[in-house]
Amino acid sequence: MNIDLSVDLGKGLVLNNPVMTASGTFGYGYEYDDFIDVDSLGGIIVKGTTLKPRQGNAYPRLAETPHGIINAVGLQNKGVDYFCENINPKLKKYKSTKVLVNVSGSCVDDYVATAERINELDNIPAIELNISCPNVKEGGMGFGTSCESASNVVKAVREVYKKHLMVKLTPNVTSIADIAKAVEQAGADSVSLINTLLGMAIDAERRRPVISTVTGGLSGPAVKPVALRMVWQVSKAVSIPIVGLGGIASATDAVEFLLAGASAVQIGTANFIDPTISIQVVNGIQDYMIRHNFTSVSEITGGLLV
């Protein structure tokens, strides 16, 4: 039986398989070389990159919760120039997996300048525009919580970024379908969802928040039902491809996202538990396709029987 795992997300972004790793959970990819063949993944999305270096939030900024974690790292990174000059040369060894850069900013001009810089890199076929991070005091999630602001930043980046533009959506909104439609109309080539849900953890004995910022982003299996629902809703609202994420920890989880309408998936928090999980999910999807007589991933996408 001929199994085609490849996924075409449009505008030059073709993945060898539908499994990607989520930004902030997989470093720059090469940190995982000792555990898996990174080049056998569909894609990796490197950690959030901003125009200028960011120190991130004060410690502590990570808390374990039932069935998940809360993080408030705050986009710590050394800036786009450092990425281009020092990190990107190390990523050129990957010939099969697609490398995307997660781009964030404190204002629209920051997003534009960062995207424009990355547009020059021949080996980077796409960016993931992060308008949904709940862990920064300015920018971040603020851009993704209204149709107007989301549209404005996507339009501005679209003018300077000529390759595949994926936009990462926040779940912390009233209607994620409306936000998805707004960024599609503004020029997004695909959307990824969901980013983390806003949550908090409290140390009852100390009567204090566990993390320095009080609130942070909840990820892990606890968010999966919400993520599935939102992917399904967005699939009914837009015609561009959807990349689903949120609590995926097995091949079955990934298939559920595909059935809900995703064309590809990202694995995030599960990477911290098992650094080989992404490869297991690739193999598990292939096994599912064989058992159900599917020959291509596109046959699964949106296949939920309702």
Backbone torsions as a table, in degrees:
resi	resn	phi	psi	omega
1	MET	NA	128.3	-179.3
2	ASN	-85.2	116.6	-178.8
3	ILE	-108.8	122.6	178.0
4	ASP	-107.9	107.9	-178.8
5	LEU	-89.0	-5.0	-174.0
6	SER	-68.9	152.1	-179.3
7	VAL	-134.9	128.7	177.7
8	ASP	-103.4	109.4	-180.0
9	LEU	-91.5	3.6	176.6
10	GLY	90.5	159.5	177.2
11	LYS	49.8	47.4	172.4
12	GLY	83.4	2.7	-179.3
13	LEU	-103.4	94.7	178.7
14	VAL	-113.3	122.7	-179.3
15	LEU	-99.3	143.0	177.2
16	ASN	-68.8	-24.7	174.2
17	ASN	-154.5	166.7	-171.0
18	PRO	-84.1	10.4	-174.4
19	VAL	-103.6	120.9	176.6
20	MET	-119.8	166.1	174.3
21	THR	-108.2	141.6	-172.9
22	ALA	-82.1	145.4	179.1
23	SER	-57.2	139.5	177.5
24	GLY	86.8	-6.6	-178.6
25	THR	-119.3	-1.4	-173.3
26	PHE	-136.8	16.9	-180.0
27	GLY	55.4	-130.8	175.3
28	TYR	-106.8	15.7	176.2
29	GLY	93.5	-53.6	-174.4
30	TYR	-67.1	-16.2	174.9
31	GLU	-63.9	-19.0	-178.2
32	TYR	-99.8	4.8	-178.1
33	ASP	-59.0	-30.1	-179.7
34	ASP	-74.3	-14.2	-175.1
35	PHE	-106.2	-37.9	-176.5
36	ILE	-142.1	168.4	170.0
37	ASP	-85.5	94.3	-175.9
38	VAL	-57.3	-31.3	-177.5
39	ASP	-71.4	-4.1	178.2
40	SER	-95.5	-0.6	176.8
41	LEU	-82.4	160.6	174.9
42	GLY	-67.0	-41.8	179.5
43	GLY	-168.3	159.5	172.0
44	ILE	-126.9	140.8	177.1
45	ILE	-113.6	112.5	-173.8
46	VAL	-72.2	165.1	-174.1
47	LYS	-59.0	158.1	-175.5
48	GLY	-53.8	133.1	-178.0
49	THR	-121.7	133.5	-179.0
50	THR	-121.3	170.0	-177.5
51	LEU	-63.3	-48.3	-179.5
52	LYS	-111.0	159.0	177.3
53	PRO	-59.8	146.0	176.9
54	ARG	-127.8	136.2	178.2
55	GLN	-82.4	-16.5	-176.7
56	GLY	79.7	-173.5	-177.6
57	ASN	-85.5	163.5	178.6
58	ALA	-68.9	154.0	174.8
59	TYR	-80.5	154.6	-5.3
60	PRO	-75.7	146.9	-177.7
61	ARG	-136.4	22.6	175.8
62	LEU	-144.5	135.2	179.3
63	ALA	-141.4	133.3	175.5
64	GLU	-82.8	138.1	178.8
65	THR	-130.7	167.8	176.6
66	PRO	-56.5	118.5	176.7
67	HIS	65.3	27.5	177.4
68	GLY	178.1	-174.0	174.8
69	ILE	-135.7	154.9	172.2
70	ILE	-112.5	129.5	178.4
71	ASN	-125.4	149.9	175.2
72	ALA	-141.9	50.1	-177.5
73	VAL	-62.0	-41.0	176.0
74	GLY	82.5	33.5	173.3
75	LEU	59.4	40.8	176.1
76	GLN	-62.7	124.2	177.0
77	ASN	-166.2	169.2	-174.5
78	LYS	-96.5	10.1	175.4
79	GLY	92.6	161.3	-172.6
80	VAL	-67.5	-34.3	179.6
81	ASP	-64.6	-42.8	177.8
82	TYR	-62.9	-41.8	178.7
83	PHE	-58.7	-49.1	-177.0
84	CYS	-63.2	-39.2	-173.5
85	GLU	-87.4	-29.6	-172.3
86	ASN	-118.1	-32.9	-177.5
87	ILE	-92.5	-47.2	-174.2
88	ASN	-57.9	-39.0	177.6
89	PRO	-56.2	-30.9	179.8
90	LYS	-75.6	-19.4	-178.2
91	LEU	-86.7	-12.9	-177.6
92	LYS	-68.4	-13.9	178.5
93	LYS	-70.8	-20.2	179.8
94	TYR	-80.8	116.6	-174.3
95	LYS	-103.6	-22.1	-175.6
96	SER	-106.3	-51.6	179.8
97	THR	-69.6	142.9	178.6
98	LYS	-87.5	133.3	-179.5
99	VAL	-104.3	121.3	177.2
100	LEU	-113.2	150.3	176.9
101	VAL	-109.9	128.5	175.4
102	ASN	-81.9	120.4	-173.8
103	VAL	-111.0	129.2	177.6
104	SER	-133.4	170.5	-178.6
105	GLY	-166.3	165.9	178.2
106	SER	-94.9	-16.5	177.0
107	CYS	-151.8	168.1	-177.0
108	VAL	-59.6	-40.8	-179.3
109	ASP	-61.0	-35.1	177.3
110	ASP	-64.1	-46.5	178.0
111	TYR	-57.3	-46.7	-176.8
112	VAL	-62.3	-47.9	-177.7
113	ALA	-63.9	-39.2	179.6
114	THR	-68.0	-45.5	179.3
115	ALA	-62.8	-39.3	-179.9
116	GLU	-62.6	-38.6	179.0
117	ARG	-67.4	-42.5	-178.1
118	ILE	-73.0	-26.0	177.7
119	ASN	-58.5	-24.1	-178.3
120	GLU	-78.5	-12.4	-174.4
121	LEU	-86.5	115.6	-173.7
122	ASP	-64.8	-30.6	-174.7
123	ASN	-89.5	-0.6	178.6
124	ILE	-106.1	106.8	-174.4
125	PRO	-86.0	-6.7	-174.7
126	ALA	-163.7	159.9	169.5
127	ILE	-123.9	156.0	171.7
128	GLU	-110.4	110.2	-176.2
129	LEU	-80.8	113.9	-174.7
130	ASN	-91.6	95.6	177.0
131	ILE	-106.1	26.4	-167.7
132	SER	-140.6	16.7	-177.6
133	CYS	-80.9	123.0	-178.0
134	PRO	-88.3	7.4	-169.8
135	ASN	-110.2	15.6	177.5
136	VAL	-123.5	149.5	-174.0
137	LYS	-78.4	-22.8	178.3
138	GLU	-134.7	149.1	-178.4
139	GLY	71.4	-141.2	176.9
140	GLY	55.5	-123.2	-174.7
141	MET	-60.3	-27.0	-178.1
142	GLY	-56.6	-31.3	-179.7
143	PHE	-75.6	-24.1	-174.5
144	GLY	-98.0	6.0	-174.6
145	THR	-98.7	-2.9	173.5
146	SER	-138.2	150.0	-179.2
147	CYS	-61.3	-39.5	-176.6
148	GLU	-66.2	-49.4	-177.9
149	SER	-68.5	-37.8	177.2
150	ALA	-62.8	-44.6	179.4
151	SER	-62.7	-41.8	-177.2
152	ASN	-61.9	-45.1	-177.7
153	VAL	-71.3	-36.5	178.7
154	VAL	-67.1	-43.0	178.1
155	LYS	-60.0	-43.5	-178.4
156	ALA	-64.3	-43.1	179.1
157	VAL	-69.8	-37.5	-179.1
158	ARG	-58.6	-31.8	-178.8
159	GLU	-66.8	-28.5	-176.1
160	VAL	-110.6	-20.0	-177.6
161	TYR	-101.1	120.0	-169.1
162	LYS	-100.5	-6.7	-178.9
163	LYS	-100.3	-162.3	-176.2
164	HIS	-67.6	128.1	-178.5
165	LEU	-113.4	105.8	175.6
166	MET	-98.4	136.5	-178.4
167	VAL	-116.8	125.4	-178.1
168	LYS	-91.8	125.5	-172.2
169	LEU	-101.6	145.6	176.5
170	THR	-87.3	142.5	174.6
171	PRO	-84.1	-6.2	-174.0
172	ASN	-86.0	55.2	-178.2
173	VAL	-139.8	166.5	178.6
174	THR	-74.9	-44.2	-179.3
175	SER	-135.2	101.5	179.6
176	ILE	-70.3	-25.5	177.9
177	ALA	-64.2	-39.5	179.0
178	ASP	-65.9	-39.9	177.9
179	ILE	-65.0	-41.7	179.7
180	ALA	-61.3	-43.2	178.2
181	LYS	-63.7	-37.7	-179.2
182	ALA	-64.9	-43.3	-178.8
183	VAL	-74.4	-29.6	174.6
184	GLU	-62.8	-46.7	-180.0
185	GLN	-66.1	-25.5	-179.3
186	ALA	-83.6	-7.8	175.0
187	GLY	121.1	7.1	178.0
188	ALA	-65.8	141.6	176.7
189	ASP	-90.1	-23.6	176.3
190	SER	-159.9	167.8	174.8
191	VAL	-128.2	146.8	173.0
192	SER	-118.6	138.9	-178.0
193	LEU	-162.5	143.6	11.8
194	ILE	-112.9	157.2	165.3
195	ASN	-78.6	-174.7	-173.9
196	THR	-69.5	152.1	173.9
197	LEU	-86.8	140.9	-180.0
198	LEU	-70.2	125.0	-178.9
199	GLY	-146.6	-177.9	177.5
200	MET	-152.5	161.1	176.9
201	ALA	-133.5	141.6	-176.5
202	ILE	-123.9	135.8	171.9
203	ASP	-90.3	104.2	-173.5
204	ALA	-65.2	-36.2	-178.8
205	GLU	-66.6	-39.0	-179.7
206	ARG	-89.9	-13.2	-177.3
207	ARG	57.5	39.2	-178.6
208	ARG	-134.5	155.9	172.7
209	PRO	-62.2	149.2	179.4
210	VAL	-74.0	-37.6	-178.4
211	ILE	-108.0	155.7	-170.6
212	SER	-63.5	-29.5	-176.5
213	THR	-91.2	5.0	-178.1
214	VAL	71.8	-58.4	177.3
215	THR	-109.2	159.3	178.4
216	GLY	-159.6	-168.5	-175.3
217	GLY	-97.4	120.6	178.7
218	LEU	-86.6	128.7	177.1
219	SER	-136.6	175.8	-179.6
220	GLY	104.4	-177.8	-175.4
221	PRO	-52.2	-27.6	-178.4
222	ALA	-60.5	-27.5	-174.9
223	VAL	-93.7	-6.0	-172.4
224	LYS	-57.5	-45.9	179.9
225	PRO	-59.8	-37.0	177.7
226	VAL	-67.3	-43.5	-179.3
227	ALA	-62.9	-43.3	178.6
228	LEU	-59.8	-46.0	-180.0
229	ARG	-59.8	-42.3	-177.7
230	MET	-71.2	-38.2	175.4
231	VAL	-60.8	-43.4	179.4
232	TRP	-63.0	-42.9	179.1
233	GLN	-64.2	-44.0	-178.8
234	VAL	-66.4	-34.6	-179.8
235	SER	-62.8	-24.6	178.2
236	LYS	-85.0	-11.3	-172.1
237	ALA	-107.2	-24.5	-175.3
238	VAL	-126.3	162.7	178.4
239	SER	-108.0	-7.7	178.3
240	ILE	-82.2	158.1	-178.4
241	PRO	-63.1	151.6	179.0
242	ILE	-117.7	134.8	172.1
243	VAL	-109.0	118.7	-173.6
244	GLY	-97.4	140.3	175.9
245	LEU	-155.0	158.6	-179.8
246	GLY	133.6	90.6	175.6
247	GLY	82.5	13.9	179.6
248	ILE	-73.3	121.0	-177.8
249	ALA	-134.1	9.1	-180.0
250	SER	-161.4	168.0	177.2
251	ALA	-64.4	-36.2	178.1
252	THR	-61.4	-43.7	175.6
253	ASP	-56.2	-47.1	-178.0
254	ALA	-61.5	-43.8	179.4
255	VAL	-62.0	-37.4	178.0
256	GLU	-60.0	-40.0	178.2
257	PHE	-66.5	-39.3	177.3
258	LEU	-63.0	-44.9	179.1
259	LEU	-61.8	-32.6	-179.7
260	ALA	-74.9	-12.1	176.3
261	GLY	130.9	-1.9	179.3
262	ALA	-78.3	144.8	175.0
263	SER	-90.6	-24.4	178.4
264	ALA	-151.2	172.0	-178.5
265	VAL	-134.6	162.7	171.6
266	GLN	-123.6	140.9	176.7
267	ILE	-108.3	127.8	-175.0
268	GLY	-116.4	-94.7	-173.6
269	THR	-55.1	-33.3	-178.8
270	ALA	-60.2	-23.4	177.1
271	ASN	-62.1	-30.3	179.9
272	PHE	-72.2	-28.1	-178.0
273	ILE	-84.0	-43.5	-179.0
274	ASP	-142.5	106.9	-176.6
275	PRO	-67.3	-7.8	178.4
276	THR	-100.7	3.8	-171.8
277	ILE	-60.0	-35.9	-176.8
278	SER	-63.1	-39.9	178.1
279	ILE	-68.3	-39.0	176.8
280	GLN	-59.5	-38.7	-179.2
281	VAL	-68.8	-40.7	176.3
282	VAL	-57.0	-49.4	-178.8
283	ASN	-65.0	-37.0	-179.9
284	GLY	-68.0	-36.8	176.7
285	ILE	-64.6	-42.0	177.8
286	GLN	-61.1	-42.9	178.0
287	ASP	-62.1	-41.7	178.2
288	TYR	-60.7	-42.8	-179.5
289	MET	-63.6	-39.6	178.1
290	ILE	-64.8	-45.3	-177.1
291	ARG	-66.1	-29.3	-176.8
292	HIS	-107.6	11.6	175.2
293	ASN	60.9	35.8	172.1
294	PHE	-91.9	139.9	179.0
295	THR	-106.2	-16.4	178.0
296	SER	-142.2	152.5	-179.2
297	VAL	-62.8	-33.6	-178.7
298	SER	-60.6	-23.1	178.1
299	GLU	-71.7	-22.8	178.8
300	ILE	-85.6	-37.2	-174.2
301	THR	-56.1	122.6	179.0
302	GLY	73.7	16.9	-174.5
303	GLY	-86.9	12.8	179.9
304	LEU	-62.6	130.3	-179.4
305	LEU	-93.1	106.5	179.9
306	VAL	-129.4	NA	NA
